[in-house]
Amino acid sequence: MSDLPGFFQGTEMPTAGWWPALWPDPAGVLAAIGIARGMDVVDLCCGDGWFTAPLTAIARHVVAIDLDPAFLEAARRRVMATGAINCTFIADDAYKLAERVPGPVDYVLMANAFHGVPEPVRLGRAVARVLKPGGRFGIVNWHKRPRDETPVKGEPRGPRTELRLSPDETAARLAPAGLRLATIVELPPYHYGAIFAAA
């Protein structure tokens, strides 16, 4: 796990090989949570870019944000390998989202990171500030199951059990930020997508 100040708890990158084992069809996940062709999208806490690269194939423009420069460089390399040129990379704190994104966007994606956010209302308010009218905030979360019940390639994976959030808990953390839960999408085998709109 990164020791950078402000790095969200339990959001370290996985060891090599298990992203494709867990998410063999990242583009399918993006479609399932409502990201459509031509959108302007922020990939918040993008990590090594597993979702960033397929985002560039459907979005008009992608802003990839991560606090860790090493993760961001890995994401940049992954996107460059596709030949895409419609992605901007920003190394900064997720709470500074509204200060760093140049204009309103259709969608903010946060995959596998919300469970570690210590100030969810602060983050939610930053997200709400960058969304266009009708825009969405999509959170991909691990289901609230014991860690030893979510193996990938034969080993327990994901955040610690006590960090995991149910959809209702996720919604409760964002309600004070003026974000309402619009829909829940199941993302087998271990995740759900919680899609929020500005209230």
C-alpha positions in Angstrom: 0.0 0.0 0.0 1.2 3.5 -0.8 2.4 5.6 2.2 1.5 8.9 0.4 -0.3 11.4 2.7 -4.0 11.3 1.9 -3.9 7.9 0.2 -7.2 6.2 0.8 -7.2 3.2 3.2 -7.2 -0.2 1.6 -6.9 0.9 -2.0 -3.6 -0.5 -3.0 -3.1 -2.0 -6.5 -3.4 -5.8 -6.8 -0.6 -8.1 -7.6 0.0 -8.9 -11.3 -2.6 -11.0 -13.0 -5.7 -10.8 -10.9 -7.3 -7.7 -12.5 -8.0 -9.7 -15.6 -9.1 -12.7 -13.5 -11.6 -10.5 -11.6 -12.6 -8.1 -14.4 -12.2 -10.0 -17.7 -14.6 -7.5 -19.4 -13.9 -4.0 -18.1 -15.8 -2.5 -21.0 -18.9 -4.5 -20.1 -18.7 -3.2 -16.5 -18.6 0.4 -17.8 -21.6 -0.3 -20.0 -23.5 -1.9 -17.1 -23.1 1.2 -14.9 -24.3 3.5 -17.6 -21.2 5.0 -19.2 -22.2 5.7 -22.8 -20.4 6.7 -26.0 -19.5 10.4 -26.2 -19.6 11.2 -22.5 -17.0 13.3 -20.7 -15.8 11.1 -17.8 -13.6 11.4 -14.8 -11.9 8.2 -13.7 -11.3 9.1 -10.0 -8.6 7.2 -8.2 -7.8 5.5 -11.5 -5.0 3.4 -10.1 -3.1 1.5 -12.9 -5.8 2.3 -15.5 -7.7 -1.0 -15.8 -10.9 0.9 -16.5 -9.2 4.0 -17.9 -8.1 2.4 -21.1 -11.5 1.0 -22.1 -13.1 4.3 -21.1 -11.1 6.1 -23.7 -12.6 3.9 -26.4 -16.2 5.1 -25.6 -15.8 8.5 -23.9 -15.4 11.8 -25.7 -12.7 12.7 -23.1 -11.4 11.1 -20.0 -9.7 12.7 -17.0 -7.8 10.2 -15.0 -6.9 11.3 -11.5 -4.8 9.5 -8.9 -2.7 10.6 -6.0 0.1 8.1 -6.7 2.4 9.2 -9.6 3.5 5.6 -10.1 -0.1 4.3 -10.5 -0.8 7.2 -12.8 2.2 6.4 -15.0 1.0 2.8 -15.2 -2.4 4.1 -16.3 -0.7 6.4 -18.9 1.2 3.5 -20.3 -1.9 1.3 -20.5 -3.8 4.0 -22.3 -0.9 4.8 -24.7 -0.8 1.2 -25.7 -4.3 1.5 -27.1 -3.3 4.6 -29.2 -5.9 6.8 -27.5 -5.2 10.5 -27.3 -8.4 11.6 -25.5 -7.2 11.2 -21.9 -5.7 13.8 -19.5 -3.8 12.5 -16.5 -3.7 14.4 -13.2 -1.7 13.5 -10.1 -3.6 15.0 -7.2 -5.8 14.4 -4.2 -9.3 13.2 -5.0 -10.8 15.9 -2.8 -9.4 18.5 -5.2 -11.4 17.1 -8.1 -13.5 20.2 -8.6 -10.3 22.4 -8.7 -8.6 20.2 -11.3 -11.3 19.2 -13.8 -11.6 22.0 -16.4 -15.3 21.7 -17.0 -18.5 19.9 -16.1 -18.7 16.2 -16.9 -21.3 13.6 -17.6 -19.9 10.9 -15.3 -17.5 10.4 -12.4 -16.4 6.8 -11.9 -14.7 5.6 -8.7 -13.9 1.9 -8.8 -12.6 -0.1 -5.8 -11.7 2.9 -3.7 -14.7 4.4 -2.0 -14.5 2.0 0.9 -11.3 3.8 2.0 -12.5 7.4 1.8 -12.2 8.9 5.3 -14.4 12.0 4.4 -17.1 10.8 2.0 -19.2 13.9 2.4 -16.3 16.1 1.4 -15.6 13.9 -1.6 -19.3 13.7 -2.6 -19.5 17.5 -2.6 -16.5 17.7 -4.8 -18.0 15.2 -7.2 -21.4 17.0 -7.3 -19.6 20.3 -8.2 -18.2 18.8 -11.4 -21.3 17.0 -12.7 -23.4 18.4 -15.5 -27.1 18.5 -14.9 -28.3 14.9 -15.1 -24.7 13.7 -14.5 -23.9 10.6 -12.6 -21.4 9.4 -9.9 -20.8 5.7 -10.3 -19.1 3.8 -7.4 -18.0 0.2 -8.0 -17.7 -1.4 -4.6 -17.0 -4.8 -3.1 -20.1 -6.4 -1.6 -20.1 -6.5 2.2 -18.9 -10.0 2.5 -16.0 -11.5 4.6 -12.7 -11.2 2.7 -12.1 -14.9 2.8 -15.4 -15.3 0.8 -14.1 -13.2 -2.1 -11.1 -15.2 -3.6 -9.4 -14.3 -6.8 -7.1 -17.0 -8.3 -7.4 -19.0 -5.1 -6.5 -16.2 -2.6 -8.7 -13.9 -0.5 -8.8 -10.5 -2.2 -10.2 -7.0 -1.8 -10.3 -4.7 1.1 -10.4 -5.8 4.7 -13.8 -7.1 5.8 -14.4 -4.2 8.2 -13.9 -1.6 5.4 -16.6 -3.0 3.1 -19.8 -1.2 2.6 -23.3 -2.3 1.7 -25.2 -0.2 -1.0 -27.3 1.3 1.8 -24.2 2.3 3.8 -22.6 3.8 0.7 -25.8 5.8 0.0 -25.9 7.0 3.6 -22.4 8.3 3.4 -23.2 10.4 0.3 -26.7 11.7 1.2 -25.4 14.7 3.2 -23.4 15.7 0.1 -26.7 16.1 -1.9 -26.2 12.9 -3.9 -29.1 10.4 -4.1 -28.9 6.8 -5.0 -30.5 6.3 -8.5 -29.8 2.6 -9.1 -27.8 -0.4 -8.0 -26.3 -2.7 -10.6 -24.9 -6.2 -9.7 -21.4 -6.8 -11.0 -20.6 -10.4 -10.4 -18.9 -12.1 -8.8 -18.2 -9.8 -5.9 -19.1 -6.2 -6.7 -22.0 -3.8 -7.2 -22.3 -0.5 -8.9 -24.0 2.3 -7.0 -25.1 5.1 -9.3 -25.8 8.5 -7.8 -27.4 11.7 -9.1 -27.4 15.1 -7.7 -30.5 15.6 -5.5 
